[in-house]
Every structure is written in C-alpha cells, then in structure tokens.
Amino acid sequence: MTILQRLRRHWKVTVPAAAVLAALGAWLIFGFFGFHTLFIDDEVDEAAPVFASGAGASGLPSDEISEDLAADMNAAADETDMPQTVEAGDEMPDAPAIVELASGEFSARSHPGSGRAVVLNDGSEQRFLRFEDFATDNGPDLNVYLSAAPADANADALDDDFIDLGDLKGNIGPQNYEIPADVDLDRYSTVVVWCVRFGVAFTVADLAG
C-alpha cells in the first residue's frame, strides 16, 4: 500500500470520528447545559423585600418594647453616641409605609409569561422590583433587564439600552431585585426576562405608574 493510499484510508476513518466528537461536544454545550433547562423548573419563594429603613413585608408597627429589647436598643444607641430614651412599655414607632410606584403584567414574547412586575418604595431612594405570581419557561443564561425600548419592540431593540439587574432567580415564584438609585424608571420602564446566550426575550412587562 502506498503512502497516498494510507493517508486516504486514515482520512476516511478520522473525519467521521471527528464529526461525531464535534457533534457530541456541541450537544454537551448547547443541549445538556442549555435546552434541558426548558424542562426543569427553578422555583423560588422570596418574601417581600425589607428596606434599609426597616420597612418590611407587613408594614405594621411591632408590639410594646420589652425590657430586653429596650436594653439592646439603648446599648446600640450608646455605641453610636445617640441619646438613650427607649424604655420598656414604649411602643415601637410605625415602620415606613411601602408603596407601589409602578406595575405591569407579564406577557409572552418568545416564551409564555404571567404574573406581575411591581416597583416597591418606602419613601427613600431605595426601590425593589418584585415579581408576583410569576411564571415563564426555564432556559439558559436568563437575566432581568430594565429596557428603554417598549414592551412590543423588536427583540433586538430590547437589549440596545438597558439596565441589567442580574440573573433571574427562578422561572417560577415571587422574587426581588434591587433597582440602583440612579436608574430613571421613566426611561427604563420595560421589564425583560432576557436569554443572554441566544439573544431572545422570554417575557416582558410594561411598567406604568
């Protein structure tokens, strides 16, 4: 057998093997680690966010201050040179009220979506985006965006001018995302669950006050 014949034979054997290995690698990258998430739900159940001011889920004042709590509060005040005026039997002051600044219903884009997106505020600069009764399909590399494009814009416009609030915590269930204080919600008023890997919008919500 000549050298040329040996090379041709080797080529016929190695090319199909290389093709099989390449296909297997593509499946591992895009299949097992990607499309399988469409069939496995990530469920979360986050309580309402607690603000730095102390405003929380209930928004209700606490019961009377106990002796132990009064001592703890006065000790904390002493460490910061604040006056010690808390006594047992006093009532806790009302927590700042949590209000909705804007909200919108999720609707389908490339995948179904349902639930509400709500912007919560306690009167300070701190704001949270909360998903309530939320559900969409699962997928790889899903992030939560605030987009300047309208909810019905072409998909390629939704990631032109946006604020990334981070990874989607779960495709089902309530969850919270803190909004940076300098974000203008009049401009970035569309909530988008965006698939970074494939460049598509799963579901969107148009925020309105």
C-alpha positions as CSV (number, residue, x, y, z in Angstrom):
1,M,0.0,0.0,0.0
2,T,1.4,3.3,-1.0
3,I,1.7,6.3,1.3
4,L,-1.0,8.1,-0.5
5,Q,-3.4,5.1,-0.1
6,R,-2.6,5.0,3.6
7,L,-3.4,8.7,4.0
8,R,-6.7,8.3,2.2
9,R,-7.6,5.4,4.4
10,H,-6.7,7.3,7.6
11,W,-8.7,10.4,6.4
12,K,-11.8,8.3,5.8
13,V,-11.6,6.9,9.4
14,T,-10.7,10.1,11.3
15,V,-13.1,12.5,9.6
16,P,-16.3,10.6,10.7
17,A,-14.8,10.2,14.1
18,A,-14.0,13.9,14.4
19,A,-17.6,14.8,13.2
20,V,-19.0,12.5,15.9
21,L,-16.9,14.1,18.6
22,A,-17.8,17.6,17.4
23,A,-21.5,16.8,17.5
24,L,-21.1,15.3,21.0
25,G,-19.3,18.5,22.1
26,A,-22.0,20.7,20.7
27,W,-24.7,18.7,22.4
28,L,-22.9,18.9,25.7
29,I,-22.5,22.7,25.4
30,F,-25.8,23.7,23.9
31,G,-28.0,20.7,24.7
32,F,-27.4,19.2,28.1
33,F,-26.3,22.5,29.6
34,G,-28.8,24.6,27.7
35,F,-32.0,23.2,26.4
36,H,-32.5,20.7,29.2
37,T,-33.4,23.7,31.5
38,L,-36.5,24.2,29.4
39,F,-37.9,21.1,31.1
40,I,-36.6,21.7,34.7
41,D,-38.3,24.5,36.7
42,D,-36.3,26.6,39.1
43,E,-38.9,27.6,41.8
44,V,-38.3,30.4,44.3
45,D,-40.4,31.8,47.0
46,E,-38.9,35.1,48.3
47,A,-40.8,37.2,50.9
48,A,-41.4,40.8,50.2
49,P,-38.1,42.8,50.4
50,V,-37.0,44.5,53.6
51,F,-35.8,48.1,53.1
52,A,-32.8,49.7,54.9
53,S,-35.3,51.9,56.7
54,G,-36.8,48.8,58.4
55,A,-39.9,48.8,56.2
56,G,-40.8,45.2,55.5
57,A,-43.5,42.8,54.4
58,S,-46.2,43.8,56.9
59,G,-45.7,47.5,57.2
60,L,-47.2,47.2,60.7
61,P,-45.8,48.5,64.0
62,S,-44.4,46.0,66.4
63,D,-45.8,45.3,69.9
64,E,-44.7,47.0,73.0
65,I,-40.9,47.1,73.6
66,S,-39.8,44.6,76.2
67,E,-37.2,45.2,78.8
68,D,-34.6,43.1,77.0
69,L,-35.3,44.9,73.7
70,A,-35.1,48.3,75.4
71,A,-31.7,47.4,76.8
72,D,-30.5,46.2,73.4
73,M,-31.7,49.3,71.7
74,N,-30.1,51.6,74.3
75,A,-26.8,49.7,74.1
76,A,-26.8,50.1,70.3
77,A,-27.6,53.8,70.8
78,D,-24.7,54.2,73.3
79,E,-22.3,52.7,70.8
80,T,-23.2,55.4,68.3
81,D,-23.4,58.3,70.9
82,M,-27.2,58.6,70.4
83,P,-29.4,59.5,73.3
84,Q,-30.8,56.6,75.3
85,T,-34.5,57.3,75.5
86,V,-36.1,53.9,75.0
87,E,-38.0,52.4,77.9
88,A,-39.8,49.1,78.4
89,G,-43.5,49.6,77.7
90,D,-42.9,52.1,74.9
91,E,-44.5,51.2,71.6
92,M,-42.3,50.7,68.5
93,P,-42.7,53.6,66.0
94,D,-44.6,52.8,62.9
95,A,-42.4,51.4,60.1
96,P,-42.2,53.5,56.9
97,A,-45.1,52.5,54.5
98,I,-44.3,50.5,51.4
99,V,-46.0,51.8,48.3
100,E,-46.2,50.7,44.7
101,L,-44.6,53.2,42.3
102,A,-45.4,51.2,39.1
103,S,-46.6,47.8,38.0
104,G,-47.3,45.8,34.9
105,E,-48.4,42.4,33.8
106,F,-46.0,39.9,32.2
107,S,-46.9,38.9,28.6
108,A,-45.4,36.4,26.2
109,R,-42.6,37.1,23.8
110,S,-40.5,34.1,22.6
111,H,-41.9,32.1,25.6
112,P,-45.1,32.4,27.8
113,G,-45.0,34.7,30.8
114,S,-47.5,35.5,33.5
115,G,-47.7,37.4,36.8
116,R,-47.0,41.0,37.8
117,A,-43.9,43.1,38.0
118,V,-44.1,45.7,40.8
119,V,-41.8,48.5,41.8
120,L,-41.8,49.0,45.6
121,N,-40.6,52.0,47.5
122,D,-40.6,53.1,51.2
123,G,-40.2,56.9,50.7
124,S,-36.4,56.7,50.4
125,E,-34.3,56.4,47.3
126,Q,-34.3,52.6,47.7
127,R,-36.5,50.7,45.3
128,F,-37.1,47.0,44.6
129,L,-38.6,45.3,41.5
130,R,-40.7,42.4,42.7
131,F,-42.2,39.6,40.6
132,E,-45.5,38.3,42.0
133,D,-47.3,35.1,40.8
134,F,-44.6,34.9,38.2
135,A,-44.1,32.1,35.8
136,T,-42.2,31.6,32.5
137,D,-40.3,28.8,30.8
138,N,-36.8,28.0,32.1
139,G,-33.7,28.4,30.0
140,P,-30.0,29.1,30.0
141,D,-28.5,32.4,31.0
142,L,-31.7,34.2,31.8
143,N,-31.2,37.8,33.2
144,V,-33.6,40.5,34.3
145,Y,-33.3,43.7,32.3
146,L,-35.0,47.1,32.6
147,S,-35.1,48.2,28.9
148,A,-35.7,51.7,27.4
149,A,-37.5,50.0,24.5
150,P,-41.2,49.5,24.6
151,A,-42.5,46.0,25.5
152,D,-43.7,45.4,21.9
153,A,-40.4,46.5,20.3
154,N,-38.4,44.1,18.1
155,A,-36.3,41.7,20.2
156,D,-33.0,43.2,19.0
157,A,-34.1,46.6,20.4
158,L,-34.8,45.3,23.9
159,D,-31.1,44.9,24.7
160,D,-29.9,48.1,23.0
161,D,-30.3,50.4,26.0
162,F,-30.9,48.5,29.3
163,I,-30.1,48.1,33.0
164,D,-29.1,44.6,34.0
165,L,-30.5,43.7,37.4
166,G,-28.8,40.3,37.5
167,D,-29.6,36.6,36.9
168,L,-33.2,35.5,37.0
169,K,-33.5,33.8,40.4
170,G,-36.2,31.3,39.2
171,N,-38.6,30.9,36.4
172,I,-41.5,30.3,38.8
173,G,-42.3,32.2,42.0
174,P,-42.0,35.6,43.7
175,Q,-38.6,37.2,43.8
176,N,-37.0,40.6,44.3
177,Y,-34.4,42.7,42.5
178,E,-33.0,46.0,43.9
179,I,-33.0,48.8,41.4
180,P,-30.0,51.2,41.5
181,A,-30.9,54.6,42.9
182,D,-29.7,56.4,39.8
183,V,-32.0,54.4,37.4
184,D,-34.7,56.6,35.7
185,L,-37.8,54.4,35.6
186,D,-39.5,56.9,33.3
187,R,-36.8,55.8,30.7
188,Y,-36.2,52.2,31.7
189,S,-39.8,51.1,32.1
190,T,-39.9,47.7,30.4
191,V,-39.1,44.6,32.4
192,V,-37.5,41.9,30.2
193,V,-36.5,38.4,31.1
194,W,-33.7,38.1,28.6
195,C,-31.8,35.0,27.4
196,V,-28.2,36.2,27.1
197,R,-27.0,33.0,25.3
198,F,-29.5,33.2,22.4
199,G,-30.4,36.8,22.4
200,V,-34.2,36.5,22.8
201,A,-36.8,37.9,25.2
202,F,-38.7,35.3,27.1
203,T,-41.3,37.5,28.6
204,V,-41.9,41.3,29.2
205,A,-43.9,43.6,31.4
206,D,-44.6,47.3,30.7
207,L,-44.3,49.3,34.0
208,A,-46.8,52.1,34.5
209,G,-47.4,54.3,37.5
